[in-house]
Amino acid sequence: MNRIPGRRLRRLRSPLLGITALVCALAAAVLPQTGMSPTAQAAAEPDAAVTSTAGTSAAGTSAAGTSAGTFTNPVTAGVVDTFPDPSMIRGKDGMWYAYGTQNPVFQSKGEDGERILPILRSPDMVHWTYAGQAFTPQTQPAWEKGSRLWAPDIRYVDGHYVLYYAVPGLNTVAVATGPTPTGPWTDGGQVLPSPSGCPTGNIDEAQFTDKGGTPYMYWGSYDTICVARMNADRTRVVGAVTQVARGRRMEGGYVVRRGDYYYLFYSDANCCDGAYSGYQVKVGRSTSPTGPFTDPQGVGLMDLTSKGGIVVTANGNGWIGPGHMSVATDLSGQDWLVYHAIPSDDPDLKPADNGTLELTRRPMLIDRLDWIDGWPTVRAGAGPSQGRQTAPVTGWDAGSTFNDGSLSGWRPTGTEPGGWSLTTGPDAGRYVTHTGTDAAPAFLVSSAHASTSTSTSTSADLRAEADLEVPSASGAAGLTVDYRDADDYVAAWLDRPAGALVTDAVVNGVHHRESSALPADFSWDTWQNVSVEVRGGVMTTEVSADRLNDAVTDQTRRLPPAAARPGAVGTASRGGTTASDNVGAVKLFTPVTSRVPTRRPEHLLPAYSDDFTGGTVPGTTPDSPWSWVRGPAAGVSMADGALSWPTQNGDLNLTTDNASVLTRPAPPGDYTVETEIHFAPTKAAQQAGLVLYQNDDRYFKLTHTALPLNDGNGAQVDVTEFGKEGERPTYTPPQPVAYGRMFGGPTADTMWLRLTYHADAARDQNDVSAATSTDGSHWVDTGVWTLPITGPLRIGLVSMNTAGAVARFDYVHVYRD
């Protein structure tokens, strides 16, 4: 997000062309949305050609297949200056498209205004070019009254692209449809009823289609996320509204289904405050698309506490506020988190639109999304990447997009081999069709094999996919893998007479079929993606419209041992006219199964620690290592081996610096400070916990804090608040003090807080990370705040903001790792 102070469409089909006629007819043809073919475009853009294979037809190994290239974040560098809230899809032309929030994306090129929902195009998810905007000021729907447009979500529905976006000026969500990924876009009006039924901001929408075809819309912001069913066309919310998450600044919901679970990704804290943005991505899961969702600690996303389940957060390497994401899957099956983050060395855009817009710079990043022990995390928990990374796999080992108009490297076999031909369409570019009447299958298979195993008992792990259409009521279109001949192959069929996904493992002419029903309203005569993964002889097949982790049906089966062997990839047809595109296979990705180890403190430093076993209040005697800033605090005492400290009507925030701080020197070098705290706040803003304190305007803070819930009928939410205060680095005239915060794991009346300090000499900065626990054993790592090193930090405690609660600190322990 961004903050400032009914009818099904059918694609037109060209007449079927023979291969010879096609080559002549398309010699000068171009794709309508680009002005040139993907191949020609890649050739015209040297950067885009490095790892691009879009438009190739060779069935051999591609540069981006098993030997993937590299990339460096942000992937939009040199293309656009900023690209917030990105959403990504693979178009039916084989290219990748990304959509961003309205922003001034070309400031570096002298442009003062904004592009309205800018669109980027890439052959490989790495090298991007600007591809237009959804609207101009002249074409933006009049009913939106000139509102800025935010947070696009892109889907493919019944043969057309559906672009959802927020209209914050009217507090609603809108929809537009287009025949290609770049439009032209037709206004579809408001998606939400008025009132929407969700108590807070009606923005940050994301559509999701469940198994069986039931469509849902997730939306919300400013502390609440809601979900409701949609109509069949996915243009209107029609079902009962369910709140599925609430918490301070929860927003940007995005759902994928994986196995038996639905995963609700979301962001919280502040998205857009430059170097003080505490945004991060978290997740909860459920066995139902309408919840209840819980985090990895078992805390419900509707519970009035901060949540764990951190997917990506700042790690101190130069990226701030990673958030508002979508998920894209490369051709090998590896998932990628697509998100924005803020560069710490250049966090702010120049004022735009004649000085009326002051926005944070938020370019687009991609990073590997790993699923470990049933939960997603970026780079096994390492966070946003810096430096060269292995790129997504976006080219086939064997396969083609057919966009060069050639069937070189493919051979027809089976029945009616002369029925194969190439044609073209407005969204897919070139694709292959088969026309026939025989009930026996016709095949078009690659000359090269994607499987390279020599074993007779199992094939190499591979992933294959194809976009298929079945316009004939009597027809079936298939994706074939492990093809040897017409009596030995494995196929996944969209079988229209059966109304089902049918997988068929054929061994010596004997068929081993399994069937999974497709939705009653399944759109047979528009593109549907079929993907097959074979791992260890187990085949998983999914059918979806847009390959966005929202399959309408899936099937997992074990292949007969004799069927799991090397073979060719291809497409198949029987019983009528079918169409196939983007057919290919590549080596299946190798999943990461272990998280990056987290260092935990081991060696206690007694000289810097205190168990509060004495009877004297720290900092009140000459020999105490502790000292007070504005203290001793009223009511502080020693009781039962703990420091007891009532909250004060005072604060340590921006220009309000009247709270007491109890401090002591920190050890030299790196260290971790930990406290056990008993605290049950009863009023909003009450807080207590740890600080690493330089002065009133430079500190790091980790507290148990109570905050009001927006539109929560007086409810408050308890959070672990990890904040920093310091000078804002880039403002002119200088703005000397700013405060930013992240929210950590769940709270409890008794909890443990840790701050870990590291002096980053290479960046000349203080790196401070936070972790919280509700049992003293299992910890949630929150993220990293940084500040330039300008002086020593002291270890400290606070209990402040609003009187009426009491914090009890059992100890302060300081450790070396």
C-alpha positions in Angstrom: 0.0 0.0 0.0 1.0 3.7 -0.1 0.3 6.5 2.3 0.6 10.3 2.1 0.9 13.2 5.2 -20.5 -9.9 -15.3 -19.9 -11.6 -18.4 -17.1 -14.1 -19.4 -15.0 -12.8 -22.2 -13.9 -15.3 -24.9 -10.7 -14.8 -26.9 -11.0 -14.4 -30.7 -9.3 -17.1 -32.6 -7.4 -16.8 -35.8 -8.1 -19.5 -38.5 -5.8 -22.5 -38.2 -2.7 -22.1 -40.3 -0.5 -24.8 -41.7 3.2 -24.5 -40.8 4.3 -23.4 -44.3 1.5 -20.9 -44.6 2.2 -19.7 -41.1 5.8 -18.9 -41.8 4.8 -16.8 -44.7 1.9 -15.1 -43.0 3.8 -14.3 -39.9 7.1 -13.2 -41.5 6.4 -9.6 -40.7 3.9 -10.2 -37.8 4.3 -8.7 -34.4 2.7 -9.3 -31.0 0.1 -6.5 -30.6 1.1 -5.6 -27.0 4.8 -5.2 -27.6 5.2 -4.1 -31.2 7.7 -6.9 -31.7 8.0 -10.6 -30.9 9.6 -11.5 -27.5 12.6 -12.8 -29.4 13.1 -9.6 -31.3 12.5 -7.6 -28.2 15.2 -9.6 -26.3 17.6 -9.0 -29.1 16.8 -5.2 -29.0 17.5 -5.1 -25.3 20.9 -6.6 -24.5 20.3 -6.9 -20.8 17.1 -8.8 -21.3 18.8 -11.3 -23.6 21.3 -12.5 -21.1 19.2 -15.3 -19.7 16.1 -15.1 -21.8 14.6 -18.1 -23.5 11.2 -16.7 -24.2 10.5 -17.2 -27.9 13.0 -20.1 -28.4 11.8 -23.3 -29.9 14.8 -25.5 -29.6 14.2 -28.6 -27.5 17.8 -28.6 -26.2 19.2 -27.1 -23.0 18.7 -23.4 -22.5 20.9 -20.9 -20.7 18.2 -20.3 -18.1 17.3 -23.9 -17.6 19.5 -26.3 -15.6 22.3 -23.7 -15.7 20.4 -20.7 -14.3 22.0 -17.2 -14.4 22.3 -14.8 -11.6 20.7 -11.6 -10.5 21.2 -8.7 -8.0 18.4 -7.0 -6.1 16.6 -4.8 -6.9 15.6 -6.3 -10.2 14.0 -3.0 -11.2 17.3 -1.1 -11.0 17.8 1.1 -14.0 14.3 0.5 -15.2 12.1 2.4 -12.8 13.0 4.4 -9.7 10.4 2.7 -7.5 7.8 -0.1 -7.8 5.8 -0.6 -4.6 3.4 -3.4 -3.8 4.4 -5.6 -6.8 2.2 -8.4 -8.2 3.5 -10.8 -10.9 2.1 -13.2 -13.4 3.5 -15.3 -16.3 1.5 -14.3 -19.4 0.2 -16.7 -21.9 2.9 -15.3 -24.3 5.6 -16.9 -22.0 6.7 -13.5 -20.6 6.6 -12.4 -17.0 4.6 -9.2 -16.1 4.7 -7.2 -12.9 2.3 -4.5 -11.7 3.0 -1.8 -9.1 1.3 1.0 -7.1 0.9 4.4 -8.7 4.2 6.3 -8.1 6.6 8.7 -9.8 8.7 5.9 -11.4 10.8 8.1 -13.8 12.1 10.8 -11.5 15.7 10.0 -12.6 14.6 10.7 -16.2 13.2 14.1 -15.3 9.6 13.2 -15.0 7.7 14.9 -12.1 4.4 13.0 -12.4 3.3 9.5 -11.7 2.5 6.5 -13.8 -0.9 5.0 -12.8 -0.4 1.3 -12.0 2.8 0.9 -14.0 3.5 -2.4 -15.8 6.8 -4.1 -16.4 7.7 -7.0 -18.7 10.5 -9.6 -18.5 11.6 -12.8 -20.2 13.2 -14.2 -17.1 11.9 -12.4 -13.9 15.3 -10.6 -13.7 15.7 -8.3 -16.7 12.7 -5.9 -16.9 11.5 -3.3 -19.3 8.7 -0.7 -18.9 5.5 -1.9 -20.6 3.1 0.9 -19.9 0.5 1.8 -17.3 -3.0 0.6 -16.7 -4.5 4.1 -17.0 -3.5 7.6 -17.9 -5.1 10.6 -16.2 -7.4 10.8 -19.3 -8.4 7.1 -19.3 -8.8 6.6 -15.5 -12.4 5.8 -14.8 -14.3 9.0 -13.9 -16.1 7.5 -10.9 -12.7 7.2 -9.1 -12.6 11.0 -9.0 -8.8 11.1 -9.6 -7.8 9.0 -6.6 -4.3 7.6 -6.6 -4.5 3.9 -7.3 -2.6 1.3 -5.2 -1.7 -2.3 -4.6 -2.6 -4.1 -7.9 -3.3 -7.8 -8.0 -3.2 -9.6 -11.3 -5.0 -12.8 -12.3 -6.1 -14.7 -15.4 -9.8 -15.6 -15.6 -11.7 -17.3 -18.4 -9.4 -16.1 -21.2 -8.7 -12.6 -20.0 -6.5 -10.8 -17.5 -8.1 -9.3 -14.4 -6.5 -6.4 -12.6 -7.7 -5.6 -9.2 -6.5 -2.4 -7.5 -7.3 -0.2 -4.5 -9.0 3.2 -4.8 -8.0 4.8 -1.5 -9.7 8.1 -2.2 -13.0 6.3 -2.1 -11.9 3.5 0.3 -12.8 0.7 -2.1 -11.4 -1.9 -4.5 -11.9 -1.8 -8.3 -11.4 -4.2 -11.2 -10.4 -3.9 -14.8 -10.1 -6.6 -17.5 -7.9 -6.8 -20.5 -7.2 -9.2 -23.4 -3.4 -9.1 -22.8 -1.2 -8.6 -19.8 -0.8 -4.9 -20.8 -4.4 -4.2 -21.6 -6.1 -2.3 -23.0 -8.0 -2.2 -19.7 -11.8 -2.0 -19.5 -13.2 -0.6 -16.3 -15.3 -3.1 -14.3 -16.3 -0.9 -11.5 -16.2 -1.5 -7.7 -15.6 -5.0 -6.4 -16.8 -4.4 -2.8 -20.3 -3.5 -1.7 -20.8 -0.3 0.3 -20.4 -0.7 3.2 -18.0 -3.5 2.6 -18.5 -5.3 5.9 -14.8 -5.0 6.8 -14.3 -2.5 9.7 -11.2 -0.7 8.5 -9.4 0.3 5.2 -10.9 -1.3 2.1 -7.6 -1.6 0.2 -4.8 -4.1 -0.4 -6.9 -6.7 -2.1 -5.8 -10.1 -3.4 -8.0 -12.6 -5.3 -7.7 -16.4 -4.6 -9.5 -19.3 -6.3 -10.0 -22.4 -4.1 -9.9 -26.1 -5.1 -13.2 -26.7 -6.8 -13.2 -23.3 -8.3 -14.7 -21.2 -5.5 -13.3 -17.6 -5.8 -12.5 -15.4 -2.8 -11.4 -11.9 -2.3 -9.1 -10.8 0.6 -8.8 -7.2 1.5 -8.4 -4.7 4.3 -5.8 -2.6 6.0 -5.2 -0.4 9.0 -5.3 -3.3 11.4 -7.9 -5.8 9.8 -7.9 -8.3 6.9 -11.2 -9.7 5.7 -12.3 -12.4 3.2 -15.5 -13.0 1.3 -16.7 -15.1 -1.7 -16.9 -13.6 -5.2 -19.3 -14.1 -8.0 -18.3 -16.5 -10.8 -16.9 -13.8 -13.0 -14.7 -12.6 -10.1 -15.9 -9.0 -10.4 -17.9 -8.6 -7.2 -17.9 -9.7 -3.6 -21.1 -11.5 -2.9 -20.6 -13.6 0.2 -20.6 -13.0 3.9 -17.6 -11.1 5.1 -15.3 -12.8 7.6 -12.5 -11.1 9.5 -9.5 -13.4 9.4 -6.7 -11.3 10.9 -6.3 -8.2 13.1 -3.4 -6.5 14.6 -1.5 -3.2 14.5 -1.1 -2.2 10.9 -1.9 -5.6 9.4 -2.5 -5.3 5.7 -1.5 -6.6 2.3 -3.1 -10.0 2.6 -2.2 -12.6 0.0 -3.2 -16.3 0.0 -1.7 -19.4 -1.5 -2.7 -23.0 -1.0 0.0 -25.6 -0.4 -1.0 -29.2 0.4 -3.7 -29.2 3.0 -3.1 -25.6 4.2 -4.0 -22.1 3.1 -1.3 -19.6 3.9 -2.2 -16.0 4.5 0.8 -13.8 4.0 0.5 -10.2 5.3 2.6 -7.2 6.2 2.5 -5.2 9.4 4.0 -2.0 11.0 4.9 1.0 8.8 5.3 0.5 5.1 6.4 3.9 4.0 8.6 6.0 6.3 11.9 5.9 4.5 14.8 4.8 6.8 12.3 4.3 9.6 9.9 1.9 7.9 9.4 -1.3 10.0 7.4 -3.2 7.4 7.9 -7.0 7.3 6.1 -10.0 5.9 4.4 -12.6 8.2 2.2 -15.6 7.6 -0.4 -17.7 9.2 -2.1 -20.9 8.0 -5.4 -22.6 8.1 -7.2 -25.7 6.7 -9.9 -23.4 5.3 -9.7 -20.3 3.1 -11.8 -18.4 5.7 -9.7 -19.4 8.7 -9.1 -19.5 11.5 -5.4 -18.8 10.7 -2.6 -19.4 13.2 1.1 -18.6 13.3 3.8 -21.1 13.9 3.5 -20.6 17.7 -0.2 -21.5 17.5 -1.4 -17.9 18.0 -4.5 -17.0 16.1 -4.3 -14.2 13.6 -7.4 -12.8 15.3 -5.8 -12.8 18.7 -5.1 -9.4 20.3 -1.4 -9.8 20.2 1.5 -9.4 17.8 2.2 -12.5 15.8 5.2 -14.6 14.8 5.5 -16.4 11.4 8.0 -13.9 10.0 8.7 -14.6 6.3 11.1 -11.7 5.6 12.3 -8.8 7.7 15.2 -6.3 7.6 18.5 -8.1 8.3 20.9 -5.1 8.4 22.4 -5.5 5.0 21.0 -2.3 3.5 17.3 -3.3 2.9 14.7 -1.7 5.1 10.9 -2.4 5.4 10.5 -5.5 3.1 6.9 -6.0 2.5 3.6 -6.1 0.5 4.3 -9.2 -1.6 3.1 -11.7 -4.0 4.4 -15.2 -4.9 5.7 -16.3 -8.3 6.8 -19.9 -9.2 9.5 -20.4 -11.8 9.6 -23.2 -14.3 11.5 -25.6 -12.0 8.8 -25.3 -9.3 10.8 -23.0 -7.0 8.6 -20.3 -5.4 9.9 -16.7 -5.2 8.8 -13.9 -3.0 8.1 -10.8 -5.0 8.1 -7.7 -2.8 9.4 -4.2 -2.3 12.0 -2.9 0.1 13.7 0.4 0.8 17.5 1.0 0.2 19.0 2.4 3.3 21.5 4.5 1.4 18.8 6.2 -0.7 15.4 5.7 1.1 13.4 8.7 -0.1 12.2 9.9 -3.5 12.4 13.6 -4.3 9.1 15.5 -3.8 7.0 14.9 -6.9 3.9 16.3 -8.5 4.9 19.9 -8.1 6.2 19.1 -4.6 2.9 17.7 -3.3 4.1 14.1 -3.0 6.8 13.0 -0.6 7.2 9.3 -1.0 9.5 6.5 0.1 11.6 4.7 -2.6 10.5 1.1 -2.8 12.0 -0.9 -5.7 11.0 -4.5 -6.5 13.0 -7.4 -5.1 12.7 -11.1 -5.7 14.1 -13.8 -3.4 13.9 -17.5 -3.1 10.9 -18.6 -0.9 11.7 -21.8 1.0 9.1 -24.0 2.7 10.7 -25.6 5.8 8.7 -27.7 8.2 5.5 -26.5 6.7 6.2 -22.8 6.8 7.5 -20.3 4.2 10.7 -18.2 4.8 12.9 -16.2 2.5 16.3 -17.8 1.8 15.9 -20.2 4.7 15.5 -17.3 7.1 18.5 -15.2 5.8 16.2 -12.4 4.6 16.6 -10.0 1.7 19.6 -10.7 -0.5 22.5 -8.5 -1.3 25.0 -9.4 -4.1 24.8 -12.0 -6.8 22.1 -14.7 -6.4 21.1 -17.7 -8.5 18.3 -16.6 -10.8 14.9 -18.2 -11.3 14.7 -21.0 -13.8 12.7 -19.5 -16.7 13.8 -21.5 -19.7 13.1 -25.1 -20.5 15.6 -28.0 -20.8 13.2 -29.3 -23.4 10.3 -27.3 -24.7 9.1 -24.1 -26.4 6.8 -21.1 -26.2 6.4 -21.5 -30.0 6.8 -17.7 -30.4 9.3 -18.0 -33.2 6.7 -19.6 -35.4 8.7 -22.9 -35.7 8.2 -26.5 -34.8 11.8 -27.3 -35.3 12.8 -29.8 -32.6 9.3 -31.3 -32.3 8.0 -34.4 -33.9 4.4 -35.6 -34.4 3.6 -39.2 -33.6 0.5 -41.3 -32.7 -2.7 -40.9 -34.7 -3.4 -38.1 -37.2 0.1 -36.7 -37.1 -0.8 -34.3 -39.9 -3.3 -32.5 -37.7 -0.7 -30.4 -35.9 -0.3 -26.7 -37.0 0.7 -23.3 -35.6 -1.6 -20.4 -35.2 -1.6 -17.1 -33.3 -3.7 -15.2 -30.8 -3.8 -11.8 -29.2 -2.6 -12.9 -25.8 -0.6 -16.1 -26.3 1.3 -15.1 -29.5 2.1 -18.3 -31.4 0.8 -21.6 -30.2 0.1 -25.1 -31.6 -3.2 -26.7 -32.4 -4.4 -30.2 -33.3 -7.5 -31.0 -35.3 -8.7 -34.6 -35.5 -11.5 -37.0 -34.7 -9.7 -40.1 -33.6 -10.3 -41.3 -30.1 -6.7 -42.5 -29.9 -4.2 -39.8 -29.0 -2.0 -37.7 -31.3 1.3 -36.6 -29.8 3.7 -33.7 -30.5 6.9 -34.4 -28.5 10.3 -32.8 -28.2 13.3 -34.3 -29.8 15.3 -33.9 -26.6 14.6 -35.5 -23.2 14.2 -33.4 -20.0 14.8 -36.6 -18.0 18.5 -37.7 -17.9 18.4 -40.6 -15.5 19.5 -44.0 -16.8 17.7 -45.8 -14.1 14.9 -48.1 -15.2 13.0 -47.8 -11.9 12.6 -44.1 -11.6 12.9 -41.1 -13.8 14.9 -38.0 -13.0 13.0 -35.5 -10.9 11.4 -33.1 -13.3 8.7 -30.4 -13.6 6.7 -30.0 -16.8 3.9 -27.7 -17.7 1.7 -26.6 -20.6 -1.1 -24.2 -21.3 -4.0 -26.1 -22.8 -7.4 -25.5 -24.3 -10.2 -27.9 -25.2 -12.8 -26.1 -27.3 -14.3 -29.3 -28.7 -16.9 -30.9 -26.4 -15.6 -34.4 -27.4 -11.9 -33.4 -27.0 -9.1 -33.9 -24.6 -5.7 -32.1 -24.4 -2.7 -33.4 -22.6 0.7 -32.8 -21.2 3.0 -35.8 -21.7 6.2 -36.6 -19.8 8.4 -39.6 -20.0 7.2 -40.3 -23.5 8.9 -43.2 -25.3 6.3 -44.2 -27.8 2.5 -44.5 -28.1 2.5 -47.5 -25.8 4.8 -46.1 -23.1 4.3 -42.6 -21.7 2.8 -40.6 -18.9 0.2 -37.9 -19.6 -2.0 -35.5 -17.7 -5.2 -34.9 -19.6 -7.8 -32.2 -19.5 -10.6 -34.6 -20.5 -13.7 -32.7 -21.4 -16.2 -35.6 -21.8 -15.1 -36.9 -18.4 -15.1 -33.4 -16.8 -11.9 -34.3 -15.1 -8.1 -34.2 -14.9 -7.1 -37.7 -15.9 -3.5 -38.9 -15.4 -2.5 -41.9 -17.4 0.6 -43.9 -17.0 0.9 -46.2 -20.0 3.3 -49.2 -19.8 3.5 -51.6 -22.7 0.1 -50.4 -23.9 -1.6 -51.0 -20.5 -3.2 -47.8 -19.0 -3.1 -46.9 -15.3 -5.5 -44.0 -15.0 -6.5 -41.9 -12.1 -9.2 -39.1 -12.3 -9.8 -35.9 -10.3 -13.0 -33.9 -11.0 -12.8 -30.4 -12.4 -15.2 -27.7 -11.4 -18.7 -27.8 -13.1 -18.1 -24.3 -14.6 -14.5 -25.1 -15.7 -13.6 -22.9 -18.7 -12.5 -25.5 -21.2 -12.1 -23.2 -24.2 -9.7 -20.8 -22.6 -6.1 -21.4 -21.5 -5.6 -23.6 -18.4 -2.2 -24.4 -17.0 -1.4 -28.0 -16.3 1.8 -28.7 -14.3 3.4 -32.0 -13.5 6.1 -32.6 -10.9 7.8 -36.0 -10.6 9.9 -36.6 -7.5 11.1 -40.0 -6.5 8.5 -41.7 -8.7 5.6 -39.7 -7.2 3.7 -37.5 -9.6 1.8 -34.4 -8.5 -0.4 -32.6 -11.0 -2.1 -29.3 -10.7 -4.6 -27.4 -12.9 -4.9 -23.7 -12.6 -5.7 -20.7 -14.8 -2.7 -18.6 -13.9 -0.1 -20.8 -12.0 -0.5 -18.6 -8.9 -0.7 -21.3 -6.3 -4.4 -21.5 -6.6 -5.1 -24.8 -8.4 -8.7 -25.7 -8.9 -7.8 -29.4 -8.7 -4.7 -31.4 -8.0 -3.7 -35.0 -7.8 -0.8 -36.9 -6.2 -0.1 -40.5 -7.2 2.8 -43.0 -7.4 3.7 -44.0 -10.9 4.1 -47.7 -11.7 7.8 -48.4 -11.5 8.0 -49.2 -15.2 6.4 -45.8 -16.1 9.0 -43.8 -14.2 11.8 -43.7 -16.7 13.4 -41.2 -19.0 11.4 -39.9 -21.9 10.4 -36.9 -23.9 8.0 -34.0 -23.0 5.2 -33.0 -25.3 1.6 -32.3 -25.8 -1.2 -34.6 -26.8 -4.7 -34.4 -28.3 -7.6 -36.6 -29.0 -11.3 -36.4 -30.0 -11.4 -32.9 -31.5 -9.7 -29.6 -31.8 -7.3 -28.7 -29.0 -4.6 -26.0 -28.4 -1.3 -26.1 -26.6 1.3 -23.5 -25.6 4.3 -23.0 -23.4 5.1 -26.7 -23.3 8.2 -27.9 -21.7 10.1 -29.6 -18.9 13.1 -28.8 -16.7 14.9 -30.4 -13.8 12.8 -30.1 -10.7 14.1 -27.8 -8.1 15.9 -29.1 -5.0 14.0 -27.9 -1.9 15.9 -26.3 1.0 14.9 -28.2 4.1 16.8 -26.5 7.0 16.8 -22.9 8.2 19.9 -20.8 8.5 21.2 -21.5 12.0 20.4 -18.8 14.5 23.2 -17.9 16.9 22.0 -17.9 20.5 23.9 -16.4 23.5 26.1 -18.8 25.4 28.6 -17.1 27.7 27.2 -15.0 30.5 29.1 -11.9 31.4 28.5 -11.6 35.2 30.2 -8.2 35.4 27.5 -6.7 33.1 24.6 -8.7 34.5 22.2 -8.2 37.4 19.8 -10.7 39.0 18.2 -8.0 41.2 18.7 -10.1 44.4 19.7 -7.1 46.6 17.3 -4.9 48.5 18.6 -1.6 47.1 17.1 0.0 44.0 19.8 0.1 41.3 21.3 3.4 40.5 20.7 4.9 44.0 24.1 4.1 45.6 27.6 5.4 44.6 28.9 1.9 43.9 26.0 0.8 41.7 26.9 0.1 38.0 23.4 1.5 37.1 22.5 5.1 36.7 19.3 7.0 36.1 18.2 9.4 33.4 15.5 11.5 35.1 15.3 9.2 38.1 14.9 7.3 40.2 11.5 6.7 38.8 8.6 7.1 41.3 7.5 3.9 42.9 10.4 1.7 41.8 11.3 -0.9 44.3 13.1 -4.2 44.9 10.7 -7.1 45.9 11.0 -10.9 45.7 14.2 -10.8 43.8 12.9 -8.6 41.1 13.0 -4.9 40.1 9.4 -3.6 40.3 8.7 -0.5 38.3 5.2 1.2 37.8 4.6 2.7 34.4 5.1 6.5 34.3 3.1 9.3 32.6 6.1 10.0 30.6 7.6 9.0 27.2 10.8 8.7 25.2 9.6 9.6 21.8 10.5 12.4 19.4 10.1 15.7 21.3 8.5 14.1 24.4 11.5 13.0 26.4 10.4 12.9 30.0 10.4 9.2 30.9 13.0 7.7 33.3 15.7 5.4 31.9 17.8 3.1 34.0 21.1 2.5 32.3 24.5 0.8 32.7 27.6 0.5 30.5 27.6 -2.2 27.8 30.6 -4.4 27.3 33.0 -3.7 24.5 32.4 -5.6 21.2 29.3 -7.6 20.3 26.9 -8.8 23.0 23.3 -9.9 23.7 21.2 -8.5 26.6 18.2 -10.4 27.9 15.6 -9.8 30.5 12.6 -11.7 31.9 9.7 -9.4 32.3 6.3 -9.8 34.0 4.0 -7.1 32.6 0.2 -7.0 31.9 -0.7 -3.6 30.5 -4.3 -2.4 31.0 -4.3 0.8 29.0 -3.2 1.8 25.5 0.4 3.0 25.3 1.6 1.4 28.5 5.0 -0.2 27.8 8.1 -1.7 29.4 11.2 -3.4 28.4 14.8 -3.1 27.2 16.7 -0.2 25.6 20.2 0.3 24.1 20.5 4.0 24.8 22.9 6.7 23.6 20.7 9.7 24.4 17.0 10.7 24.2 17.2 11.0 20.4 19.3 7.9 19.6 18.3 4.5 21.0 17.0 1.1 20.2 14.0 -0.2 22.2 12.3 -3.6 22.7 9.1 -3.5 24.8 5.9 -5.2 25.6 3.5 -2.4 24.5 -0.3 -2.0 24.4 -1.7 -0.1 21.4 -5.3 0.7 20.4 -6.8 -1.3 17.5 -8.2 0.9 14.8 -12.0 0.5 14.6 -11.7 -2.2 17.2 -14.6 -0.9 19.4 -12.1 0.1 22.1 -10.0 -3.0 21.9 -6.3 -2.9 22.4 -3.6 -5.2 21.0 -0.5 -6.1 23.0 2.6 -6.1 20.8 6.3 -6.7 21.1 7.5 -3.4 19.8 11.0 -3.2 18.4 11.8 0.5 17.6 14.6 2.9 17.0 14.9 6.6 17.2 17.5 8.7 15.5 18.3 11.4 13.0 16.5 11.1 9.6 19.4 10.9 7.1 18.1 12.4 3.9 15.7 15.2 4.7 16.3 18.7 3.6 15.9 20.8 5.7 17.1 18.4 8.3 14.5 16.6 10.4 16.7 15.6 13.3 14.5 12.9 15.0 12.3 10.1 13.7 10.9 6.9 15.2 10.3 3.6 13.5 9.1 0.3 14.8 8.6 -3.4 13.9 6.4 -5.8 15.6 7.9 -9.1 16.9 6.4 -12.3 18.1 3.4 -13.0 20.5 3.2 -11.4 23.9 2.4 -12.9 27.3 2.2 -11.6 30.8 5.6 -13.2 31.4 8.0 -13.1 28.5 11.6 -12.8 27.6 13.2 -10.1 25.5 16.6 -10.0 23.8 18.5 -7.3 22.0 21.7 -8.4 20.2 24.3 -5.7 19.3 26.8 -5.9 16.5 29.2 -3.2 15.4 29.2 -3.4 11.6 32.6 -1.9 10.8 32.1 -2.2 7.0 29.0 0.0 7.1 30.1 2.0 10.2 26.8 1.3 11.8 25.2 -0.2 14.9 23.2 -3.4 14.0 20.7 -4.4 16.7 18.5 -7.4 16.3 15.6 -8.4 18.5 14.1 -11.7 19.6 11.2 -12.5 21.9 9.9 -15.6 23.7 6.9 -16.6 25.8 8.6 -19.6 27.4 12.3 -18.7 27.6 13.1 -21.5 25.2 11.5 -20.9 21.9 12.3 -17.6 20.3 10.9 -15.4 17.5 13.6 -13.4 15.7 12.1 -10.0 14.8 14.5 -8.2 12.5 17.4 -5.7 12.6 17.4 -1.9 13.1 20.6 0.1 12.3 22.0 3.5 13.1 25.3 5.1 12.2 27.9 4.7 14.9 28.4 8.1 16.6 29.0 7.0 20.2 28.6 4.2 22.8 25.3 2.7 23.6 24.3 1.8 27.2 22.1 -1.1 28.3 18.9 0.1 29.8 15.3 -0.5 31.0 12.1 1.6 30.7 8.6 1.4 32.1 6.6 4.3 30.7 4.0 6.2 28.7 0.8 5.8 30.8 0.5 5.1 34.5 -1.5 2.2 35.9 0.6 -0.9 35.2 3.6 -2.4 36.9 6.6 -4.1 35.2 8.7 -6.6 37.1 12.1 -7.4 35.8 13.6 -10.6 37.1 17.0 -10.1 35.7 19.2 -8.5 33.1 21.8 -10.9 31.7 24.5 -9.9 29.2 26.1 -12.6 27.0 28.8 -13.1 24.5 27.8 -15.3 21.6 
